[in-house]
Amino acid sequence: MSDNSELLQQKVTKHKQKLDQATTVVELTQARLDAASAAHDEAGRELKRKKSSLKLAKARYKRLDKETKRAGKLAKAVGQDRADAKNELAEHHQTQQKRQAKLAKAEAALAAEKAAQDVEQAATTKKATAPRKSPATAANKATTPRKRTTSATKKATTPRKRTATTGRTTKRTTAKKATTRRS
């Protein structure tokens, strides 16, 4: 029995060693599981934070993209408006210059007409008041040129209009046509 007992004792010792070894492995594995669980929980929380940040970033991106598109459309519309305003300004400036030229032409024609009337009135007044000519007035006339209406001033007073169909010019008058009444 003693052999038997020794064999049994060796079996017990052997099983104790294996049990201790298994217990150590279990403890190490449990520690590893605890660490892995903690790391997993931390990774889950980090994933949630990252997803939340991504969601916010996407929302911000969409908002900024919309604002960028809106700003682009606004810039395009303002650019077109600016171009239209520039064109309108050029047209209005051109119209203003044409009107200014027409006004200057009309003022020149009026001044020429008044000068012609003054000359005509002065000539009729001189004929009526001074039947004789004195030598002083004759000398005065020789030094100062007479005011005359030339064809250029007459053309300025009555502008001509070119008709499109015939190419001829027609005289344009500002006076109204006289209407005759029939009774």
VENMOSUL-V146386 format. One record per run of one state. SS is the DSSP state (alpha for helix, beta for strand, coil for the rest). FROM is the first residue (numbers start at 1). LEN is the number of residues. If there is no record, write none. Layout:
BEGIN
SS:FROM:LEN
SS:FROM:LEN
END
This chain:
BEGIN
coil:1:1
alpha:2:128
coil:130:5
alpha:135:9
coil:144:7
alpha:151:7
coil:158:2
beta:160:3
coil:163:6
beta:169:3
coil:172:12
END
